[in-house]
Amino acid sequence: MNKIPECMNMIIGWEYARMWLRERDEFRKLRDRAAKPQFIENDYEWWLKLRKTNKRFCCIT
């Protein structure tokens, strides 16, 4: 009769385990790269230009 293996390493086999680890590492790299926030440089000149106005709110005469 066939003897049932007692540990998981015997069931999976080392070659399958190596392939699984390689695929896991590739997946983690892609996931981390996609989740990394992109940095956008601040453009203060543009922000200030939008807030400049020619209107006078206070008329002092």
Protein Blocks (a to p, Z undefined) as FASTA:
>chain_A
ZZddfbfklmnopmlmmmmmmmmmmmmmmmmmmmpccdddddfklmmmmmpcfbdfbdcZ
Z
